[in-house]
Amino acid sequence: MTESKKIGVTEVVLRDAHQSLLATRFRYHDMEAALKNLDDVGFWSVESWGGAIFDSCIRYLGEDPWERIRKIKSIMPNTPQQMLLRGQNLLGYKHYSDDVVNKFVECSKKNGVDVFRVFDALNDTRNMHQALQAVIAVEGHAQGTISYTTSPVHTIDLWVDLAKNIQDMGAHSLAIKDMAGLLKPYIAFELVSRLKEELEIPIHLHCHATTGFSVATGVKAIEAGLDNIDTSISSMSMTYGHTPTETMISILDGTNRETELDLDKLIPIAEHFQAVRKKYKNFEGSLRGVDARIIASQVPGGMLTNLENQLKAQDSIDKFDEVIQEIPKVREDLGFIPLVTPTSQIVGTQSVINVLSGSRYSTITNEVKSLLKGEYGATPAPVNKDLQQQAIGESAVITCRPADLLNEDFQSSAEDFKTAIADKSILAEASDENILIYVMFPEIGLNYLQNVDNLDYFESEPLEITQLNDASYLVRVDDHEYSVTLKVDNSVTINDGSAPKASTPSPAAPTGAGTIIEAPLGGNIFRLIVSEGESVPVDSTVLILEAMKMETEIKAPTAGVIGKIFVQPGDTVKPGTPLFEIIN
């Protein structure tokens, strides 16, 4: 390619970098000192919101996600702020009505989002349309997205047709989202070349480095005419993350596709995040190079670190390789769906359950049932019919746009929110932003609003611990350092905040009157469906366990009477924790 054309760069350190490397655990105050420097670089945009940020803020960190984007925007007025938006899913794990989508986009734009990267986990454009139109209506930058994957049904022609459909919906640009690092360099050249021939809108590329392809893939895509590329500052790049920003800038330096960005301006940013990253080392995945298994399993970077942390929480990290092998099998059963939020969580959670239970699909999550019923949209290929029959029986499969069947609207959700906070005596303003927290995350959102001033409810601030010698340690909390010495006749335990503070019920002893049903995996008790003394038929749902952000129904294995219930909503349980007793 001979044309001289500046290549734009989107920096992802404030969102996808720490989502992929550190399970989305960066706190705002650990980013703040770098924001002014980031604003001075001249990036096309900085991705700072969306994805799992919203969920992580209210579930783990006790931070207001709306306040986070407002603060970032105020310190970075010269740089467009970008978010990842899951189309009709917004930032939750199900579809929402069109007016909720409109209200969310309106509030996001008002609070500081400029560029909206809109995607659908199944690449069903019906699920992108409303979000794209909402962005256009508020004069934001509407970027439609291809969620790239490989399978027998995914071809270059399919991607080109999808891209043309996205352009026809009015998108201002197109993103190729390669969340698992599967896009090979020469295929990228072919794909981008075809897209440049067929489209009039700019093309952006987002690649993860997990498989080792990302740098070469970016270069070949740029040679084919790519307009913009995503990168991450070097100290927060590679492995589960992305191509280093400095590397891509340097590769293009002196060519006809220069970025025109100053490497010297990136030095303090890299140094800042190099220091901050140490605080979050307990959330680091085990990958130290390239994981070629991902070429087959297709697990995205953010999913890998979360999967490792979740298996550790289940005391089952030794099952990691088995889960990785199970994921492509579940993916095929579900119609070769791309693995990106929320489908990555759906497939990952079901794969964990299949492995830990020792019996495939003996327990099927509600989200898998919904996907098999068509509630997420059309899958790229037909699903496993036997699994579909097992999961949903004779229920009709949805063929229309799923959101067309939704009855709730924003106004009714606002009334439900007011009732809910009154019932729980929560002192929270009925603002559009708070209502949207509730709409997307009803229980988690209410718990956040109820405990927003109770920091003990959320994860502890990560500690940076440096061992100085056999008996001395340096403990750093924010900007404060403490020296800790272990004495011969005493011991000191330092809580590093690697796990949320939550109540864990003590294992209960069987009463001897019935059968004790235990937790198949670790998680939080989400909801009790029945009460003690209630008669239940076989296979009826007794309670719902939230594990890995997915809901799993725990059912009665036989007909009988519910005896003792050993847990309550909000309790944290481990695999094998007694849940309830059933008396035949």
N, C-alpha and C positions, 0 to 999 in steps of 0.2 A: 504493500500500500504506500503510495507516494504523497498523499494529501497531508499537509501540515495542519494539525488540529489538536488543541489542548484537550487533555483527558481530565475529567473531573474526578475528585476523590471524596468519598463518603467515609468518615471516621466512625467506627462502631464501638469504641472502647466504653462508652457510657451505657451501652445496652447489651448488644449481643456478645461482646468480648467476655464480660464477666458472667453473663448468662451461660455461656458455653464452658468457660474455664472454672468458674467458682459458684455454680448453681444459683446465679442471680442474687448474690448476697451483698454486693457493694452497698454501703450506706451513703446517703447523700453527702454527709460531711467529709467522707473520704475522697470525694470527687471535687469538692468545691474549690480547693486551692489550684486545681489545674484548669478550671473553666476559662479564665481570662486568657491563658496561653493558648488554649484550643481555639478561642474566638479570633485570635490574632493570626492564625495560620493561613486562612483563606480556603478552607474546605468547601466543596460544593454543598455539603450538609454534614451534620453530626447526628448520628442516630442515638437518641437519648431516652426514648420512652417506648411504651408498647411491649409486645412480646410478653414475657413473664414478669416484667417490672411491676406492674400494677398488683398482680397476685402476690408477689414476694413482699412488697411493701406492707400490705395489710395482713398477710398471713404470718410472716416471720419477723419483720423489722419494726413494726409499729410506726411506720411513716405514712404520711398522707401523700399518695402518688400524685395528686393534683398539685400540691404544694411543691413537690419535687420539680415538676416541669416548669412551674412558674418561676422558681428560683433559678433554674438553669437558663431559661430564656432571658431573665433580667440581667444575668451576668454575661450572656453571649448574644447581644443584640444584633451582631453583624453576621451571624451564621444561621442559616435555616436549620430548625430543629426537626428531626425526622422521627416518625414512629412506625412500628410494625403493627398492622391492624388485620385481624383475622376475618375480614369480610363480615358476613352476617353473624359470626361468633363474637365479634368485637374482641374483648380480651378475656372472655370466659370460655366455657367448654360446651356450649350449646348454642342454638340459633335464637336470635332475639327479633322482635317485631321491627318493621321498617321505621316506625316513629322513634323507637328506642335507638336504632342505628343513627337516625338523623340527629337526635339530641346528643348522643355521645360524640359524634363528629363535631357538632357545633361547640360543645363544651371543650373538646380537645383543642380546637382552633383558638378559642377564646383564651385558654390557659397557656398557649405558647407553641403548639405544634404547627409546623408549616408544611411539611412533606408527609404524606400518608402513603406508605407502601401497603397496598391492599392485596391480600391473597386469600385463597380458599384451599383448605387442606386436601380436597379432592380435585382441585382444578375445575370445579363446577362453576362456570361463569355466572350462573344464576345467583350464586351466593356472593359474588363480588359486586354485582350491578348496583345495588342500593347504596352501598358504602361509597363507591366511586362517584355516584351522582350527588351524595351528601357532601363529599369533599369539594366537588365542583361548585356546589351551591354556596359554600362558605368561602370560596375563592382560595382554597388550599391547592397544593400541587397533588394531583391524583395520579399515583403510580400503580398501574396494574401489574400483576405478578404471575410468572410461571413458577410453580413449585416443582423443580426439576427432579426427576427420578428415572430409573431404568427398569424395564420389565419387557416381556414379550409384546405388550400393547403400546408401549411408548416409543414413538418414532419421531424423526425430524419433521415430517409432514404434520404429525399431530401437534407438535409444539408451534409450528408456523401458523396453523389454523387457529390454535388457541390465542396466539399473539394478535392475529388480525381481528379476532372477536373482541379482545380487550381494547384494541385501538378503536374499534367501532363504537364501543361504549363511552368514548370520550376521554380515555386516559391520556394524561399529558406525557407520560413516559412508560416504558416497560422495564421491569426488573426480572432477570433470570436468577431465581433464588435456589442456589445449590447447597442446601442445608447439610447434606452429608458428605460433601466433597466428592461426588460421583462423576462430575462433568470432566471428561478427559480433554486434554489440550486440543487435539485435532478435531474432535467432535465439536468442541466449543468454536473452533474456527469455522467449521461448516455451518453450525447453527447460527452464529452471529452473521455470517455472510448472507445466509438465506433471509434472516430477519431484516437486514439492512436493505435488501432488494425489495422486500414486501411491505415494509413499514415506513411511515413518515415521522414517527415519534422517536425520541432518543432511547437508547438501550443501555441499561445498567446491569452490572454483574456482581453477584454476591456469592462467594465461594468459601467453604470451610476447608481447613488444611489437614483434616484428619487422615485422609488417604495419601497425602503427599502431592496431590495434583495441583493445588491452588495457584502457586506462583506461575507455573508453566501455562496453566489454563488461562490465567489473567493475561499473560503476554500474548498468547495466540488469539484471544478474543479481541484484544486491542489492535492487533495486526489486521483483524477482520473488520475493524471500524467501530468498535465499542465506544460509547460516549462517556461512561462513568463507571468507576470500580470501587467496591467496598474494600477497606483495609482496616487493620487495627494497629495501634501504636506497638512498637516492637516488644516492649516488656509485658504486653498482654496479647500475645499472638501465638500462632502455630498450635500444634497438637489438636485439641478439640476446637480451637479458635480459627483464626483467619490469617491471610497473608500480612506480613509486617508492612506498615505504612512506609517506613523508611526504605525498605527493600524495593518496593514497587516504584517509589519516586526515583531511586538511584538507577534502577534498570532503565527507566524511560529518559533519564537525564541525557541530553545531547542528541535525542532522536526527534523525529517530527511529531511525536505524541507526548511531549513533556507535560508535566503537571503544573509547572511554574510555582511549585511550593518550595519553601526554604527549609532545608534539612536542619539548620541550626535552631529554628524555632521549635523543632520537635524534641530537642534534647531535654529540656526541663520537664516536658510532659512524660517522656519515657522514664525519667528518673523518679518522678512523682509516683507513677503507678508501679514501678519496680519496688519502691518502699512499701506502698500500701498493700500490694499483693501478699506480702509476708503475713499480714494480719489474718488473711483468709485461707491460710494453707490447709486448714482442716477440711475445706470444701474442694480442694484440688482432686482431680481424678488421678489415676495411676499412670496414664499414658505419658511417656517421655520422648516419644519419637513419632512414628507413623503406625497406625493400626490398619493393616491390610485386610483384616477381617471385615472391615466396614464396607469394602467393595462388594461383598456379598450380603451382609446384614443390613446395610443402608441406614444405620443408626446415626442421627444427627449429633453434632458435638454437644449441644446443650442437653440432649437426652442422655448421653453417655455419662456425664458427670453426675446428673441427677440419679441415674440408674445405679451407679456405684454407691452414692450416698444412701439411697433407699435400701439397697441390699445390705449395706452395713447396718442400717437401722433394724433390718429383719434378722440380724446375726447370720446372714446367708451370703456373705461376699464370696464364699467358695463356690457358689452356684453361678457366678458371673458368666463364665464361658458357656454354660448350658443355656442361660437366658439369651445370650447373643446368638446362639445357634437356633433357638426357638423363634426368635423375632421374624426372620424371613418366612418361616412356615405359617405363622399367624397372619403376616401381611398378605401372603398368597391366598389364604382362606378368606380374607376380607377384600379381595378384588384388586390386589396389587396397588393398594393405596400408597401415595407418597407418605413418608414419615416426617411430619412437621406438626407442630402444635395445632389442634389437639390430637391428631391421629397418632403421633409418636407416643403420647402418653397412653392412649387407648391400647395400642398394640403392645407397648412396653409393659403396662400393668397386667394385661392378659397373659403375656408371655411369662412374667414372674409368677403369676398364680398357677399357670400350667406346670411350671417347673417345681415350685415349692410344694404343691399339692400332690405331685407324683402322678396326676391323672389329668390329661388334657381336657379342658373345658368342663371339668366337673363343677366348677364355679365359673359363671360367665358374668362379667361386669355389666352394669346397666348401660354404659356407654357403647360396649360392643353390641348389645341388643339393639340400641338405638341406631347404630350404624347399619346393622343387618336389616333393619326395618326401613332404611332409606331416610331417616330423620336428619342425616348430615348432608344428603344429596346423593348424586349418582356416582357410583364407584367406577374407576377406569375399566375394570373387567368384571365379569360376573363373580359373585361371592360363592363360597362353598354351600351348596343347597342343603346338605345334611346338617351342617352347623346352623344354617338359617332356620331350618325346621326345628332343631333342638332348642334354639334360643327364643324364637318368637311364635312357634307353633303355626296356627292358621291365621295369625294376624295379617292384615293386608299390608303389602309393601307400598310405601309412598313413592309416587312417580312424579308428582308436581314439585315446584320449588317449595322446600320445606317451610319457609317462612310464611307462605300463603295460608298455612293451616293454623298459625298462631293467633290467639284471641287477645292475649294481654296487650296493653298499650302503656305508654309512659305515664299517663295520667292515673290509670288504675294502680300502677306500680307505686306511684307517689303516695296514693292513699294507703296502700298496704304498708309502705314504709312508715308512715306516720303512726299507724296502728301498732306496728311492731316495736317502734322505739318507745311508745307510750306503755305498752304491755311490759317492757323490760326496764322501764324508767331510765332510758338512755337519754342523756342530755346532748342531743345532736341537732344541728340545724337541718331543716328539710330543704337543703339546697339541691340544685340539679346534680351537682357533683356527688353529694352523699347518697342521693337516690340511685344514681348509677352504680355506686359501689354496692348498694343493696341488691339492685337488679341483677348484676353479674355474679355476685358472691353473697347470696342471702345469709347463710349462717356465718361464714367467715367474715363477711362485712359487718354484721351486727356485733360479732365478738370484737372486731377491731374498734368499732365506734364505742363500745361499752368499756373497752380497756385502753383507750388511746392515751390516757394519762397514767396508766399502770404499766410501766416498762417491764416489771417482773413477769408480765404475762407473755411477753415476746422473747425472742432469742436474746441471749446476753451479748453484749458488745464483744467482738473477738479480741483476744489478747495476743500480743506478740511476745513469745517467750524464747529467750536465748540462753542456752546453757553455757555458763562461763567456765565451770570446772565440775568435779564430781558432786559438790555440795552446794554450789551457788548458781543462781539463775537471775537473769535480768528480765523483768516483766514490764511491758510497755502497754499502757492503755491510753489511746489517743496521744496526747503530747506529754503524758506523765510517765516517768520511769520509776520502777520499784525494784530494789534488790531483795532477793529472797534466799535465805540460807537454811539448809536442812541440817539440823543438829543430830548428833548420834542418838540421843534419847527421845527424839521427837520426830514427827513427820509432818509435812505440809502438803496439802493437796490444792492445786490451783485449777479452778473451773475455767476452761478455755472457751466456753460458750458454743461448743460445736453442735449442740442439740437444743431444741426449744425446751423451755421450762413448761412442763405440763404435768398434770396429775396422772400417775400410773397406778391403776388398781392393784392391790396385792393379790397374788394368785389365791383363789378361793378353794377351800377343800370341798370335794364332792360330798353331798349330803347322804348319798347311798340310796336315795329314793328314785333316782332317775339317771338319765344319760347326760353327761356334761359335754356341751358343745364348745370347742375351743376356737380361738382366732386362727384362721388359716395363714394369715400374714399380719405384720404389724401395721398400725395406723391409728386413727382416731375414731371413736364411736360417734357417728354422724346423727343417727336418729333411731329411737326405739319405736317399733311398729306395733308391738303387742305388750300386754301387761302380765304380771305374775297372776297365775290362776286362770288364764284365758286358754280355751281349747283351740287348737290349730290343726288344720289338715296337713298331710304330708306335702312337702315342698313349698310351704307358705313362708313368706319373708317374716323373720322375727326382728331383725335389726339391720341397719345399714352401716357398714364400715367404710370410712374414707381412707384409702391407701393410695399414695402416690398421686394425689389430687383426683382420683377416680373413685366412684361409688361402687361398692361391692355388696350385694345382698347376701346376708347370712340366713340360710333357710333351715326349717325344721326337717331333719332327715326322716322322721316318721310322724304319723299323727299322734297327738297326745295333748297333755296339759302342760303349759309353761310353769315350771317350778320357780326356783330362785333365778333372778337376773342379777348377775354379778357386776355389771357395768352400768354407767350412766352416760348420756350425751356429753361429749367433750373429753372423756377419759382417753388416755393414750394406752394402747395395748401392744404387746409383743406376740410373736407367733407362739401359740400354745397357751395363751392367757384364757382361763375359763370365761365364757361369755354368758351362757344361760344353761339352765337345766330343763330337760323335757322328760316328762313322766308319761309312760305308755299306759 
